[in-house]
Amino acid sequence: MGLSYNVYLDADKIFGCKNCKAHLADYNDIISRSFRGQHGKAYLFNNVVNVITLDAVERSMTTGRHIVRDITCRGCKETVGWKYDKAYEPTEKYKEGKFILEEELLCIVC
């Protein structure tokens, strides 16, 4: 197995891990700001970087059942959100393959 290198984003406003400041997502890539996580407000993204996806689990959420994977920061292993693998409700299918980052676990990196 080779070395893992962090990706450094080039944007005006970047979300980073609150714990270690590793770049996670470009602020301009937010799809939706109307999500809630375990710690409050959360954001939906198409892409995130410098994360590790954990094992898939089925969870009952306010919008129905989903198969999700927690995502952790590659730098410090802190959980920062989750990835949607599967949505059972047809109206929730748009979430599949997308990521949630929880605002409380993020910082703005300049």
Short mmCIF file of the C-alpha atoms (twelve columns), coordinates in Angstrom:
data_MODEL
# 
_entry.id   MODEL 
# 
loop_
_atom_site.group_PDB 
_atom_site.id 
_atom_site.type_symbol 
_atom_site.label_atom_id 
_atom_site.label_alt_id 
_atom_site.label_comp_id 
_atom_site.label_asym_id 
_atom_site.label_seq_id 
_atom_site.Cartn_x 
_atom_site.Cartn_y 
_atom_site.Cartn_z 
_atom_site.pdbx_PDB_model_num 
ATOM 1   C CA . MET A 1   0.000   0.000  0.000  1 
ATOM 2   C CA . GLY A 2   1.368   3.412  -0.987 1 
ATOM 3   C CA . LEU A 3   1.511   6.640  0.926  1 
ATOM 4   C CA . SER A 4   -1.586  8.807  1.213  1 
ATOM 5   C CA . TYR A 5   -1.142  12.490 0.471  1 
ATOM 6   C CA . ASN A 6   -3.548  15.185 1.537  1 
ATOM 7   C CA . VAL A 7   -5.299  17.194 -1.145 1 
ATOM 8   C CA . TYR A 8   -5.027  20.971 -0.732 1 
ATOM 9   C CA . LEU A 9   -7.953  22.905 -2.146 1 
ATOM 10  C CA . ASP A 10  -7.483  26.247 -3.885 1 
ATOM 11  C CA . ALA A 11  -10.562 28.338 -3.129 1 
ATOM 12  C CA . ASP A 12  -11.555 31.536 -1.350 1 
ATOM 13  C CA . LYS A 13  -13.356 29.702 1.440  1 
ATOM 14  C CA . ILE A 14  -12.484 26.134 2.449  1 
ATOM 15  C CA . PHE A 15  -14.015 23.913 5.098  1 
ATOM 16  C CA . GLY A 16  -11.423 22.087 7.152  1 
ATOM 17  C CA . CYS A 17  -11.409 19.645 10.031 1 
ATOM 18  C CA . LYS A 18  -11.941 21.560 13.273 1 
ATOM 19  C CA . ASN A 19  -9.412  19.335 15.014 1 
ATOM 20  C CA . CYS A 20  -6.431  19.318 12.615 1 
ATOM 21  C CA . LYS A 21  -7.357  21.886 9.907  1 
ATOM 22  C CA . ALA A 22  -7.027  19.377 7.019  1 
ATOM 23  C CA . HIS A 23  -8.901  20.594 3.934  1 
ATOM 24  C CA . LEU A 24  -12.252 18.814 3.457  1 
ATOM 25  C CA . ALA A 25  -14.423 20.770 0.996  1 
ATOM 26  C CA . ASP A 26  -14.783 23.958 -1.042 1 
ATOM 27  C CA . TYR A 27  -17.506 26.188 0.427  1 
ATOM 28  C CA . ASN A 28  -18.813 26.879 -3.100 1 
ATOM 29  C CA . ASP A 29  -19.495 23.152 -3.622 1 
ATOM 30  C CA . ILE A 30  -22.340 23.061 -1.085 1 
ATOM 31  C CA . ILE A 31  -25.440 21.506 -2.665 1 
ATOM 32  C CA . SER A 32  -27.742 22.136 0.296  1 
ATOM 33  C CA . ARG A 33  -27.543 23.903 3.655  1 
ATOM 34  C CA . SER A 34  -30.812 22.460 4.982  1 
ATOM 35  C CA . PHE A 35  -29.508 19.289 6.642  1 
ATOM 36  C CA . ARG A 36  -29.178 18.321 10.298 1 
ATOM 37  C CA . GLY A 37  -26.570 16.043 11.816 1 
ATOM 38  C CA . GLN A 38  -25.983 14.693 15.291 1 
ATOM 39  C CA . HIS A 39  -24.386 18.022 16.282 1 
ATOM 40  C CA . GLY A 40  -26.816 20.407 14.552 1 
ATOM 41  C CA . LYS A 41  -26.523 22.124 11.181 1 
ATOM 42  C CA . ALA A 42  -24.934 20.153 8.330  1 
ATOM 43  C CA . TYR A 43  -24.161 20.617 4.631  1 
ATOM 44  C CA . LEU A 44  -24.626 18.309 1.625  1 
ATOM 45  C CA . PHE A 45  -21.686 18.083 -0.828 1 
ATOM 46  C CA . ASN A 46  -20.999 16.224 -4.079 1 
ATOM 47  C CA . ASN A 47  -17.313 15.895 -3.256 1 
ATOM 48  C CA . VAL A 48  -15.089 15.986 -0.194 1 
ATOM 49  C CA . VAL A 49  -11.355 15.311 0.122  1 
ATOM 50  C CA . ASN A 50  -9.015  13.928 2.766  1 
ATOM 51  C CA . VAL A 51  -11.574 11.610 4.344  1 
ATOM 52  C CA . ILE A 52  -11.745 7.893  5.050  1 
ATOM 53  C CA . THR A 53  -15.074 6.116  4.559  1 
ATOM 54  C CA . LEU A 54  -15.948 3.492  7.146  1 
ATOM 55  C CA . ASP A 55  -18.166 0.401  6.864  1 
ATOM 56  C CA . ALA A 56  -21.711 0.721  5.532  1 
ATOM 57  C CA . VAL A 57  -24.562 0.624  8.053  1 
ATOM 58  C CA . GLU A 58  -28.321 1.008  7.745  1 
ATOM 59  C CA . ARG A 59  -29.777 3.958  9.650  1 
ATOM 60  C CA . SER A 60  -33.269 5.265  10.170 1 
ATOM 61  C CA . MET A 61  -33.197 9.023  9.702  1 
ATOM 62  C CA . THR A 62  -35.907 11.673 9.698  1 
ATOM 63  C CA . THR A 63  -36.221 11.251 5.915  1 
ATOM 64  C CA . GLY A 64  -36.395 7.440  6.006  1 
ATOM 65  C CA . ARG A 65  -34.015 4.493  5.933  1 
ATOM 66  C CA . HIS A 66  -30.604 4.915  4.329  1 
ATOM 67  C CA . ILE A 67  -27.400 2.946  4.010  1 
ATOM 68  C CA . VAL A 68  -24.596 5.302  5.042  1 
ATOM 69  C CA . ARG A 69  -20.901 5.261  5.875  1 
ATOM 70  C CA . ASP A 70  -19.367 7.529  8.492  1 
ATOM 71  C CA . ILE A 71  -16.489 9.599  7.169  1 
ATOM 72  C CA . THR A 72  -13.456 10.530 9.236  1 
ATOM 73  C CA . CYS A 73  -10.718 13.062 8.658  1 
ATOM 74  C CA . ARG A 74  -7.688  11.371 7.136  1 
ATOM 75  C CA . GLY A 75  -5.366  13.496 9.285  1 
ATOM 76  C CA . CYS A 76  -6.724  12.995 12.797 1 
ATOM 77  C CA . LYS A 77  -9.398  10.271 12.353 1 
ATOM 78  C CA . GLU A 78  -12.123 12.540 13.819 1 
ATOM 79  C CA . THR A 79  -15.631 11.775 12.491 1 
ATOM 80  C CA . VAL A 80  -16.769 14.741 10.367 1 
ATOM 81  C CA . GLY A 81  -19.967 13.414 8.750  1 
ATOM 82  C CA . TRP A 82  -21.208 10.588 6.546  1 
ATOM 83  C CA . LYS A 83  -21.669 9.420  2.958  1 
ATOM 84  C CA . TYR A 84  -24.993 8.226  1.570  1 
ATOM 85  C CA . ASP A 85  -24.675 4.875  -0.211 1 
ATOM 86  C CA . LYS A 86  -28.366 4.075  -0.683 1 
ATOM 87  C CA . ALA A 87  -31.731 5.694  -0.046 1 
ATOM 88  C CA . TYR A 88  -34.817 3.491  0.051  1 
ATOM 89  C CA . GLU A 89  -37.333 6.281  -0.547 1 
ATOM 90  C CA . PRO A 90  -37.566 7.348  -4.215 1 
ATOM 91  C CA . THR A 91  -37.653 11.042 -3.231 1 
ATOM 92  C CA . GLU A 92  -34.341 10.657 -1.368 1 
ATOM 93  C CA . LYS A 93  -32.353 8.994  -4.190 1 
ATOM 94  C CA . TYR A 94  -30.624 12.299 -5.025 1 
ATOM 95  C CA . LYS A 95  -28.515 11.844 -1.849 1 
ATOM 96  C CA . GLU A 96  -26.845 8.651  -3.055 1 
ATOM 97  C CA . GLY A 97  -23.089 9.074  -3.457 1 
ATOM 98  C CA . LYS A 98  -23.123 12.460 -1.725 1 
ATOM 99  C CA . PHE A 99  -21.568 13.572 1.558  1 
ATOM 100 C CA . ILE A 100 -22.731 15.321 4.711  1 
ATOM 101 C CA . LEU A 101 -20.295 17.446 6.714  1 
ATOM 102 C CA . GLU A 102 -21.442 18.668 10.120 1 
ATOM 103 C CA . GLU A 103 -20.849 22.376 10.738 1 
ATOM 104 C CA . GLU A 104 -19.874 21.848 14.393 1 
ATOM 105 C CA . LEU A 105 -16.986 19.612 13.312 1 
ATOM 106 C CA . LEU A 106 -15.624 22.080 10.727 1 
ATOM 107 C CA . CYS A 107 -13.593 25.262 10.630 1 
ATOM 108 C CA . ILE A 108 -12.933 27.770 7.865  1 
ATOM 109 C CA . VAL A 109 -9.357  27.400 6.563  1 
ATOM 110 C CA . CYS A 110 -7.796  30.391 4.804  1 
# 
